[in-house]
Amino acid sequence: MMAGSGESESGGGRKKGAMKIEGYPVEGLSIGGQETCVIFPTLKIAFDIGRCPQRAIGQEFLFISHGHMDHI
């Protein structure tokens, strides 16, 4: 599940609120050793893109933390 996606975590119909940092909504995805991606959609920036999730393509800026294949 992407952080801040509003999807139900337990499937019980309860919605999880969007994750925010200093008021900015944050979306994230991490699969150990395969993919890492953090997106600040209102700022149009992404940090690392792993296998390049569709949501990362529309961001204006991309920041790479380091050169491991699960981050590029």
Buried (B, 14 or more C-beta within 10 A) or exposed (E): EBBBBEEEEEEEEEEBEBBEEEEEBBBBBBEEEEBBBBBBBEEEBBBBBBBEBEBBEEBEEBEEEEEEEBBB
